[in-house]
Amino acid sequence: MGEARRPGEAQSVQETATRQQAHKQGDQVKLLFLDTETTGLDPAKHGITQIAGIIEIDGEVKDEFSMFCQPFPGQAVTKEALEVTGKTMDEIRAYPAPQIAYGNLTAKLDQYVDKYKKEDKFFMVGQNTKFDYDFMTAFFKSNGNPYFYGYVAYNLIDVIQATALFTVAGHFKLPNMKLATVCEHFGIPLKAHDALEDVRATRQVFYRYADLIKKAKQEVAV
């Protein structure tokens, strides 16, 4: 398993040709819907046990993935995290090493984004996106690569912010902004606390909000 090359390091002619073919369209809209399950709330102390995502380019789903892994040695596992995910320590210890998940993930992301190009990045979409971004950044650093941002644009898209916006605008009033609550409002099925299920539901919520925005624009145009 090769470690992802740092920005600025040399690429082979074959790698360069492959990337040029894969990234012909610099103006494509590339979305990475991503969610993690973690062993706690602090990326400085806790680790990742599941990474799930949906890769979408210009409205077409290109890939869907879910990867389980052990936390790194020394990373704490809280009782609360086990209760939330419904996992046991024995189950977590049986997961593949984090280096394996890292290698599989970077190989997948490299198929769709050229991490060496500023203009070729994913827009990362999620529920409380900064939480997952911070954990992914720490995960990459623990794997010897501080460049998770090589794949992701700095302007994260958070559906919680959209929920807050539509709440303030008077479109609806919810008891809280949790993903389960929003999904219930929209009639979206959700199997909570599995990262892949959360990602699928988050994507549906994202497009419900996109439809509301389109509808509002059409009403303004009329």
C-alpha positions in Angstrom: 0.0 0.0 0.0 1.6 3.2 -1.1 1.2 6.4 0.8 -0.4 9.3 -1.0 2.2 11.6 -2.5 2.4 15.1 -1.1 1.5 18.1 -3.2 4.6 19.1 -5.2 6.1 15.7 -5.4 6.9 14.2 -8.8 4.3 12.2 -10.7 5.1 9.5 -13.3 4.2 10.1 -16.9 1.6 7.4 -16.7 0.0 8.8 -13.6 -0.1 12.3 -15.2 -1.7 11.0 -18.4 -4.3 9.0 -16.4 -5.2 12.0 -14.3 -5.5 14.3 -17.3 -7.9 11.8 -18.9 -9.9 11.5 -15.6 -10.1 15.2 -15.0 -10.7 16.7 -18.4 -13.5 18.9 -17.1 -12.2 21.5 -14.7 -15.6 23.0 -14.3 -17.4 19.9 -13.1 -19.4 20.1 -9.8 -17.9 17.3 -7.6 -19.7 16.6 -4.4 -18.4 14.3 -1.6 -21.2 13.4 0.8 -19.3 12.1 3.8 -19.9 10.9 7.3 -17.8 9.3 10.0 -18.4 7.2 13.1 -15.9 8.0 15.8 -14.8 6.8 19.3 -15.5 10.2 20.8 -15.9 13.9 20.1 -12.3 15.2 20.1 -10.2 14.5 17.0 -7.1 15.1 19.1 -8.0 12.2 21.5 -10.4 10.0 19.6 -10.4 8.0 16.4 -12.5 6.9 13.4 -14.2 3.5 13.2 -16.2 4.1 10.0 -15.9 6.3 6.9 -18.7 6.4 4.5 -19.4 8.5 1.4 -21.1 9.1 -1.8 -19.2 10.6 -4.7 -21.4 12.6 -7.2 -20.2 14.5 -10.3 -22.6 16.8 -12.1 -25.6 15.2 -10.5 -24.6 11.6 -11.2 -23.6 9.2 -8.4 -20.2 7.8 -9.4 -19.4 5.8 -6.3 -20.6 4.9 -2.8 -18.4 3.4 -0.1 -18.2 2.4 3.5 -15.0 1.5 5.3 -14.5 0.3 8.8 -11.2 0.5 10.7 -9.7 0.4 14.2 -8.7 3.6 15.9 -5.0 4.2 16.1 -3.2 2.8 19.2 -3.6 5.3 22.1 -6.8 6.8 20.8 -9.5 6.7 23.5 -12.9 5.0 23.0 -15.7 6.5 25.1 -18.6 4.6 26.6 -20.9 7.1 25.0 -19.5 6.4 21.5 -20.1 2.7 21.9 -23.6 3.3 23.0 -24.4 5.6 20.1 -23.0 3.2 17.5 -24.1 0.0 19.2 -20.6 -1.5 18.8 -18.5 -3.4 21.3 -14.8 -3.2 21.8 -14.4 -6.7 20.4 -16.1 -5.6 17.2 -13.9 -2.6 16.9 -10.7 -4.6 17.5 -11.7 -6.9 14.7 -11.8 -4.1 12.2 -8.9 -3.6 9.7 -6.0 -1.4 10.6 -6.6 2.3 10.0 -3.8 2.3 7.4 -5.8 -0.1 5.2 -8.8 2.2 5.3 -6.6 5.2 4.5 -5.0 3.5 1.5 -8.4 2.3 0.1 -9.9 5.8 0.6 -7.1 7.8 -1.0 -7.0 5.3 -3.9 -10.7 5.9 -4.4 -10.6 9.7 -4.1 -7.7 9.9 -6.5 -9.9 8.4 -9.2 -12.1 11.6 -9.2 -10.0 14.5 -8.0 -6.5 15.7 -8.8 -5.2 16.7 -5.4 -2.4 18.7 -7.0 -4.8 21.1 -8.7 -6.5 24.0 -6.8 -9.4 24.1 -9.1 -10.2 20.3 -8.9 -11.7 19.6 -5.5 -14.8 18.0 -4.0 -17.4 20.2 -2.2 -17.7 18.2 1.0 -21.4 17.9 2.1 -22.6 16.6 5.4 -24.5 17.0 8.6 -22.2 19.0 10.9 -19.6 18.8 8.2 -16.8 20.5 10.2 -16.9 17.7 12.7 -16.2 15.1 10.0 -13.7 17.4 8.3 -11.7 17.8 11.5 -11.7 14.0 12.2 -10.7 13.3 8.6 -7.9 15.8 8.8 -6.6 14.2 12.0 -7.0 10.7 10.4 -4.9 11.7 7.4 -2.2 13.3 9.7 -2.1 10.1 11.8 -1.3 8.3 8.5 1.6 10.6 7.8 -0.3 12.9 5.3 -1.4 16.3 6.5 -3.1 17.1 3.2 -6.7 16.0 3.4 -7.6 19.5 2.1 -5.9 18.4 -1.1 -9.2 16.6 -1.9 -11.7 19.0 -0.5 -12.6 22.7 -1.1 -12.3 24.9 1.9 -16.0 26.0 1.7 -17.8 23.1 3.3 -21.5 22.5 2.8 -23.5 21.8 6.0 -27.1 20.8 5.8 -27.5 22.0 9.5 -26.9 25.5 8.2 -29.6 25.0 5.6 -32.0 23.7 8.3 -31.2 26.8 10.3 -31.8 29.1 7.3 -35.2 27.6 6.4 -36.2 27.6 10.1 -35.4 31.3 10.4 -37.2 32.0 7.0 -40.3 30.4 8.5 -40.5 27.3 6.2 -40.9 25.0 9.1 -40.3 24.8 12.9 -38.5 21.7 14.2 -37.8 20.8 17.8 -34.1 20.4 17.0 -31.8 20.2 13.9 -30.7 16.6 14.3 -30.6 14.6 11.1 -33.2 12.2 12.4 -35.6 15.1 13.1 -35.1 16.6 9.7 -35.5 13.2 8.0 -38.8 12.6 9.9 -40.0 16.0 8.7 -39.3 15.2 5.1 -40.4 11.6 5.3 -36.9 10.2 4.6 -36.2 6.8 6.1 -33.1 6.7 8.4 -31.2 3.9 10.1 -29.3 6.1 12.5 -25.7 5.8 13.6 -24.5 3.9 10.6 -22.3 6.3 8.6 -23.5 5.0 5.2 -27.1 5.3 6.1 -26.5 8.8 7.5 -24.8 9.8 4.2 -27.6 8.5 2.1 -30.2 10.4 4.2 -28.0 13.6 4.2 -27.9 13.5 0.5 -31.7 13.3 0.3 -32.0 16.2 2.7 -29.5 18.2 0.7 -31.6 17.8 -2.5 -34.9 18.6 -0.6 -33.3 22.0 0.3 -32.0 22.4 -3.2 -35.5 21.9 -4.6 -36.9 24.5 -2.1 -34.3 27.0 -3.3 -35.1 26.4 -6.9 -38.8 26.8 -6.2 -38.1 30.1 -4.4 -36.1 31.3 -7.3 -38.9 30.4 -9.7 -41.4 32.3 -7.6 -39.2 35.4 -7.5 -38.7 35.2 -11.3 -42.5 35.2 -11.8 
